[in-house]
Amino acid sequence: MDADEETVDARLNDVQKKSQDRNIGNTKIKIIVQNRCIETWLLGNRKIFDSRQPLESPLLDYVNYYDVSQDDPEAMGSYNNKNHAEFHGEYLKEIFRAKNICYTKRNPGDAREKHYLQELQKRTAFNGQHLKSFQTFLSFCEMIKTQIST
């Protein structure tokens, strides 16, 4: 789930409190909170975006505000009176547009491809301080993979 305007810990605590009242039997629940939204994670692909290429507004404005190719997308604030998710989504769409490809939530284009995920994994391997909530998701996937393999 998205943290949206809350912190990851606040959203996690809220969901944990609500789930305590539910009887789910022997099922284990792992709550993964995206800091801020899925687009925030997707902004971590350095291969799709190179801030050294010629840029036009509004992407140039976004990069001047916060360069996601260098800095952790999860630490990026909001911009121009938009909430975090709106801004992060717009930033991602502009990166895709600069590459003459399209991104929407309904049709994420290249973002749904294996190579895109691999680039996000490389980002976290290169800098363990970036995309911390995404790393939680990756750890969960590894745990599931290990349990399925045994």
N, C-alpha and C positions, 0 to 999 in steps of 0.2 A: 504494500500500500504506500501511497505517497505521504510524505510528511507535510507537504504543502507549506503553510506559513508557520508551522510548529517545528520544534526541534525533533530529532529522531527519538530521543529519550522520552519527551513528552507524549508523542504519538504512541510509542511503544507502551508506556505506562497506562495510557488511556485504554488501549485495546486489551491489555492484560487484565485490568480491573473489570472491564465488561465481560471478558471471557471467563472469569472466575465464577460468575453466576450461572454459567451454562454447563450442563452435564454432557460431556463428550466421551464418556467411557474411558477406554484405554488409549484413545488416540492422542498422540503427541502433536502439539501445535508449535510450529516455528513461525514466528511473526517476523517478516522482513519489511523494514520501512525504508523506502527510497528517500534519500536526502536530496532533493526536494521532490523530484518526479522522474519518470522514465527518461524524459528528454535530458535531464541533468546528467544521467549516466551516459546517454548517447553522445553528449558533448565531449566526452573523454576520448573519443577516437581521434588520435593525432594525425592519422594518415589521411582522413577525409578533409582535414582542415589544416592549412598552413598559413599562419598569419603574415608570412613574408610575401605572399602573392599579392598582386594589386587588388585592392578591395574598394568597394563602393558602399555608399550609405544605403541602408542603415547598418550593414555588417561592419563597416569601418568604425562607426560610432560604438558599436557593441565591443569590438576588440580594443578600442581605446579605453573603454570603461573597464573591461576585464578580459584578458587574453586566455581563453580556455585551453589553448594549445600549450601554454606554459604553466598556468595556475590551475589548481584543483577546481573543477566545475562545481563540486558540492559546497565550496566555500564562497561561491559567487552570490552576490546580493541581488536584489531586485533593481529595476532601472526604470526611470521615467514614469513613476507612479503606477507601474504594473506590479502585480504580485509575482512572486518568484516563478511559479509554474508558467504563467503567461510569458514572461520574459525569456525563460530558458527555452520554451517551445519556439518562440519567435527567433531566437538566436540560432537554434538548430535548423529551422527552416531556411534561414538566410545562408547558412553554411552550405546546405544542400543546393540551394538556388545558385550559389556561386559556382557550383560544380555542374550546373545544368541538370540536376536531378531533383526529384520531388520527395518531400517527406510530409505525411499527415499521420495522425494517430490511426486512422482507418487503413491507410496504405503507407506503411513505413519504408517502402522501397529497400534500398541497400541496408538499412538498419536491421532488417530481419535476416540477413545473410550471415553465414558462419564466419566469413572473413571479418565482418564488422565486430562480432563478439571477440574474435581472436585479437583484434587491435585493442579492445578495451582490456582484455587480459594482459596484454603486453604493457599497457599503461600502468596497471597496478603492480606488475612485476618490476617495472623500471622505477616506479616511485610508490612505495608502500604507504605513503601518507595521502595519496590521492584516491578518491572514490571509495572511501571507507565503507559506506553502506553497500556499495556494489560488491566489495570484497566479502561482506557478510553473506550476500547472495551466492557468490562463487563457492564459498566454504560449504554452504548448505548443499549446493549441487554436487560437490565432491563427496560429501557424506552420503548422499543418496546413491551416487554412482558406486561407492564402495559397498554399501549395503546390498545393492542389486547384484553386484559382481560376486558376492560371497554366498 
